[in-house]
């Protein structure tokens, strides 16, 4: 029974490690397509499900170990001297309580890891030419002519020559590099840096 419990704990560790590697691989350097974003969300949800399932299996294994040890202790009590009964019963209760505490801690840690896997946003960066910048949106065209729309808000920083500027100051034709974070269906620009000003 102890081997099954340790095996379940090892499974949980492998799943947590895989989740971390999968999230690291999600640090894109180019904006993902809609299908890639959907696939990433599916992978994250799958990891969350695997974490929850591993936590549940470990909890069940811990409970089984506790019940088995309690049964073995009770059998020994019946065979041994009556004065040992109370001490052994207390030991069984202690083992059962510790097993439940371990199972509870594992479930809580697994739940936290699953929530982080699902909630952590995808980030990336993109370079392109400014098509327009107004109304809380920055429209770019990449080297292949593909249009990219980044949403902006009060936390978006716009830098030019090492100094802060405004989104409205960006001229069409300027070359920029922008970092962003995916929030729902939006690519929220976090920093926009002017690499080359618009040619006059």
Backbone torsions as a table, in degrees:
resi	resn	phi	psi	omega
1	UNK	NA	-39.3	178.4
2	UNK	-64.3	-35.6	179.2
3	UNK	-62.7	-40.3	179.2
4	UNK	-64.4	-38.3	179.5
5	UNK	-64.2	-45.6	178.8
6	UNK	-64.9	-36.3	178.2
7	UNK	-62.7	-40.7	179.1
8	UNK	-65.2	-39.4	178.0
9	UNK	-64.1	-40.3	178.4
10	UNK	-63.8	-38.5	177.6
11	UNK	-60.7	-44.2	179.0
12	UNK	-60.8	-40.7	178.8
13	UNK	-62.9	-40.8	178.8
14	UNK	-64.4	-41.5	-179.6
15	UNK	-65.5	-40.6	178.5
16	UNK	-63.4	-42.0	178.5
17	UNK	-62.8	-42.1	178.8
18	UNK	-63.2	-37.5	179.4
19	UNK	-63.2	-40.6	179.2
20	UNK	-65.3	-44.4	179.6
21	UNK	-62.9	-39.7	-178.3
22	UNK	-64.5	-39.3	-179.2
23	UNK	-68.6	-37.9	177.9
24	UNK	-62.2	-38.6	179.9
25	UNK	-68.8	-18.5	179.6
26	UNK	-78.2	-1.8	179.0
27	UNK	-76.9	84.5	-173.5
28	UNK	-74.8	149.4	173.7
29	UNK	-102.2	-6.3	177.1
30	UNK	-134.9	150.7	-176.0
31	UNK	-64.1	126.5	179.6
32	UNK	-73.2	155.4	175.7
33	UNK	-76.4	170.9	179.8
34	UNK	-60.0	-41.0	-179.8
35	UNK	-67.9	-35.7	178.8
36	UNK	-67.9	-39.5	177.7
37	UNK	-64.9	-40.7	178.4
38	UNK	-64.1	-40.6	179.1
39	UNK	-65.6	-38.5	178.6
40	UNK	-63.6	-42.7	178.6
41	UNK	-63.7	-37.7	178.9
42	UNK	-65.2	-40.1	179.0
43	UNK	-64.2	-42.2	179.5
44	UNK	-63.8	-41.6	178.5
45	UNK	-65.2	-37.3	178.3
46	UNK	-64.3	-41.3	177.8
47	UNK	-62.4	-41.1	179.3
48	UNK	-61.9	-42.5	179.1
49	UNK	-64.3	-40.1	179.5
50	UNK	-66.1	-38.9	178.0
51	UNK	-64.2	-45.7	179.6
52	UNK	-63.1	-39.6	-180.0
53	UNK	-67.2	-41.0	178.9
54	UNK	-63.8	-41.0	178.6
55	UNK	-63.3	-40.6	179.9
56	UNK	-65.5	-42.4	179.4
57	UNK	-64.2	-40.4	-180.0
58	UNK	-65.3	-39.8	178.8
59	UNK	-62.9	-42.9	179.3
60	UNK	-64.3	-40.5	179.9
61	UNK	-64.3	-41.0	179.4
62	UNK	-64.3	-41.6	178.3
63	UNK	-63.9	-38.0	179.1
64	UNK	-66.2	-41.8	177.1
65	UNK	-59.5	-44.0	-179.6
66	UNK	-62.2	-44.6	-179.6
67	UNK	-65.5	-40.1	-180.0
68	UNK	-64.5	-44.3	-179.5
69	UNK	-66.8	-36.8	177.7
70	UNK	-63.9	-40.8	178.8
71	UNK	-63.7	-45.2	179.9
72	UNK	-62.7	-40.2	179.3
73	UNK	-65.6	-40.9	178.9
74	UNK	-63.3	-37.8	178.6
75	UNK	-65.5	-39.9	178.3
76	UNK	-65.4	-37.1	-180.0
77	UNK	-61.2	-42.0	-179.1
78	UNK	-64.9	-30.9	-176.7
79	UNK	-85.3	-27.9	-174.9
80	UNK	-93.9	-176.8	-176.0
81	UNK	-62.1	143.5	-177.2
82	UNK	-58.2	-30.7	-177.1
83	UNK	-68.2	-15.1	178.3
84	UNK	-86.2	-9.1	-172.7
85	UNK	-58.7	-48.2	-176.2
86	UNK	-64.9	-41.2	-179.8
87	UNK	-63.9	-42.7	-179.1
88	UNK	-69.3	-37.4	177.5
89	UNK	-63.0	-40.2	178.7
90	UNK	-65.2	-39.0	177.4
91	UNK	-61.7	-42.4	178.7
92	UNK	-62.4	-41.3	179.5
93	UNK	-65.1	-39.7	178.7
94	UNK	-63.2	-43.3	179.5
95	UNK	-62.4	-43.8	-179.7
96	UNK	-62.7	-41.8	-179.7
97	UNK	-65.9	-41.4	179.0
98	UNK	-64.0	-39.9	179.6
99	UNK	-63.6	-42.0	178.9
100	UNK	-65.1	-38.1	179.0
101	UNK	-65.9	-40.9	177.8
102	UNK	-63.5	-44.6	179.8
103	UNK	-62.5	-39.5	179.2
104	UNK	-64.7	-43.3	179.5
105	UNK	-63.0	-40.0	-179.8
106	UNK	-65.2	-42.5	178.9
107	UNK	-62.6	-41.8	-179.5
108	UNK	-65.3	-43.5	179.8
109	UNK	-66.3	-40.4	178.7
110	UNK	-64.5	-39.1	179.4
111	UNK	-66.0	-42.1	179.3
112	UNK	-63.3	-43.8	179.5
113	UNK	-64.1	-38.7	179.6
114	UNK	-65.4	-42.8	179.8
115	UNK	-62.7	-40.9	179.8
116	UNK	-66.4	-38.4	179.2
117	UNK	-61.9	-36.8	-178.7
118	UNK	-80.1	-38.0	-170.9
119	UNK	-86.4	-25.9	-178.1
120	UNK	-62.1	126.1	-176.2
121	UNK	-77.4	158.3	172.6
122	UNK	-84.9	140.9	179.9
123	UNK	-124.8	164.7	178.6
124	UNK	-174.2	-174.3	177.9
125	UNK	-143.7	157.5	-178.5
126	UNK	-148.4	148.6	175.5
127	UNK	-120.2	146.9	179.7
128	UNK	-177.8	-176.2	180.0
129	UNK	-103.0	134.0	-179.4
130	UNK	-66.2	125.4	172.8
131	UNK	-95.8	-43.9	175.2
132	UNK	-161.8	158.5	-179.9
133	UNK	-147.8	102.0	179.4
134	UNK	-170.5	163.7	174.3
135	UNK	60.2	32.6	178.7
136	UNK	74.7	20.6	179.8
137	UNK	-142.1	141.5	177.0
138	UNK	-116.9	116.8	-179.8
139	UNK	-99.4	123.9	-179.5
140	UNK	-122.8	161.8	170.0
141	UNK	-126.7	127.5	-178.7
142	UNK	-83.1	-174.0	-175.0
143	UNK	-63.9	-23.2	179.1
144	UNK	-91.9	3.3	-179.8
145	UNK	84.9	5.3	180.0
146	UNK	-76.1	135.5	-179.2
147	UNK	-83.9	135.1	179.2
148	UNK	-125.6	131.3	179.9
149	UNK	-115.5	120.9	176.4
150	UNK	-110.3	134.6	175.7
151	UNK	-84.8	144.5	178.9
152	UNK	-124.5	156.4	175.5
153	UNK	-146.1	-167.3	-176.9
154	UNK	-66.7	-17.4	179.6
155	UNK	-91.1	-4.1	179.4
156	UNK	-75.2	125.1	178.7
157	UNK	-99.6	133.8	177.5
158	UNK	-116.5	122.4	-175.9
159	UNK	-120.4	141.4	176.0
160	UNK	-143.2	117.3	-179.7
161	UNK	61.5	32.1	179.3
162	UNK	82.6	3.4	-179.7
163	UNK	-120.9	149.6	179.1
164	UNK	-72.5	143.1	174.7
165	UNK	-140.8	-170.3	-177.1
166	UNK	-110.7	161.4	177.6
167	UNK	-63.2	-38.5	-178.0
168	UNK	-66.5	-20.4	-179.1
169	UNK	-79.1	-10.6	178.6
170	UNK	-72.0	125.6	-178.4
171	UNK	-95.9	142.4	174.9
172	UNK	-54.1	135.7	-178.9
173	UNK	99.5	-13.8	178.7
174	UNK	-71.4	141.2	177.0
175	UNK	-90.0	128.1	-177.9
176	UNK	-133.2	161.4	171.8
177	UNK	-126.2	127.3	-174.4
178	UNK	-126.8	137.1	171.4
179	UNK	-100.8	147.5	-175.6
180	UNK	-146.5	165.7	174.6
181	UNK	-130.9	137.4	-179.2
182	UNK	-83.8	121.7	177.4
183	UNK	-124.1	101.5	-176.6
184	UNK	66.2	-120.0	180.0
185	UNK	-96.9	-1.0	-175.6
186	UNK	-101.4	147.2	168.9
187	UNK	-101.5	100.6	-174.6
188	UNK	-86.8	115.2	-179.8
189	UNK	-68.9	131.7	177.4
190	UNK	-103.5	-38.9	175.8
191	UNK	-147.4	134.5	177.9
192	UNK	-121.4	122.3	-178.3
193	UNK	-116.6	127.9	178.5
194	UNK	-77.8	117.4	179.1
195	UNK	-87.2	-40.5	179.3
196	UNK	-146.9	127.8	-179.5
197	UNK	-66.8	164.9	178.9
198	UNK	-63.8	139.5	178.5
199	UNK	-81.1	134.1	-178.6
200	UNK	-92.1	NA	NA
